[in-house]
Amino acid sequence: MGNDLFSINVRIEADPYWIVKPRDVHVTEGETVDFICDAESKPPPNNIQWFLNGVPLQDPSVRRNPRRRVVKNRMIIQNVTKLDTAVYQCNVTNIHGYVFANFFVNVICK
């Protein structure tokens, strides 16, 4: 009698899950807010999208804000004003699904 040798390769994949989820903030005019939308998945996330009141930031209907910068999974708004008060969202996706977060910026006048 001989021996049989088998090899099985298992590749585990998963939809995105939160590492750092953006949180609601209350800030005073003039402050800077910094949001991180960090999720992991297998395969890695292929898209991170930011929204303002449910509308993608890239949409022409969203007012351009030179104080707002988005770099991959991070959104920074410098020198906030009352006009920055809104509900923001981020969506992280891969081929298996997505995670979505709502968070608000409440700017309080001095």
N, C-alpha and C positions, 0 to 999 in steps of 0.2 A: 504494500500500500504506500502511496505517495502522499505528499502534502500539497494542498492547494493554497495559493497565496492570492489574496484579493486586496485591492486598494480602492478606497472610495474617497473622492474629493468632494467636500461639502463647501459650498460658497453661500454664506449667509448674507442676505440683503435686507434692508429695512427702510421704511419711510422715514422722513425727517422727525427728529425729536429735539426739544429745546435744551440748549446748554445755558444760554442767557436770553431771557424773554424780556422785551421792553416793558417798562412799568409806567403808570400814570405819574405825572409830575405837576407840582404847583410851584411856579417860579415868579420872581419879581421882574418887572421890566428891566432890560439891560443885561440880564444874566445869559449864560450860555447853557443850552441843554445838549446832551450827548446820549443818543440811543444806540444800543447794540442789539442786533437781531441775529443771534448766533444759534444755529442748529447744526446737528450732525446727522448723517445718514449714510447708507451703503446702497448704491454708489453715492459719492458726495453730491450735495445739492447742486443742481444745474441752473438754478435761477433764484435770485432774491429780488423781490419787487416791493417797492414802497408806495403807499397810498396816502392821500389827504382827503378826509371825509369820504372815503370809498372810491375815489378817483385816482388812477395811477399818476404819480408825479410827472411822468413824461407826457401826459395828455395835454394837448394845447389849451384846454379849458382851465387848467391849474395855473394860477398866477405864479410867474417866475419870481423866486425870492433869492437875491444874491447872498443873503445871510445864511441860506440853507445849503448844506453840502451833503451829498450822499456818496460814500465810497464803499462799495460792496455791501457789507453787512452793518454799516454804521451810518447814522444820520446825525448831523450836528447843525444846530440852529444857534447862531451867535447873535448877541444883542437883541434878545427877543422883545417883541412889542405885543400889544393887545391883539394885533392882526394875526399873530401866530397861534392864538388860542384855537384849537381844533382837535378833532379825533384823527389820529394817524393810524396806519396799519402797516404791517410787514407780512409778507408771504414767502415762505421758503419751500421750494419744490424739488423733487427728483422724480424718477420714473415710477416710483411706488406710491407717491402721495404728496402731502403738504402739511405744514403747520402754519397757522395764521394767528396773528395777535392784533388786538385793538388796544390802543393806549391813548391817553389824552394829554395835551399840554394846556394847562390853565395858567394864563399870565395875569398876575395881579398888579394893578397900577400902584405906583409908589405914593 
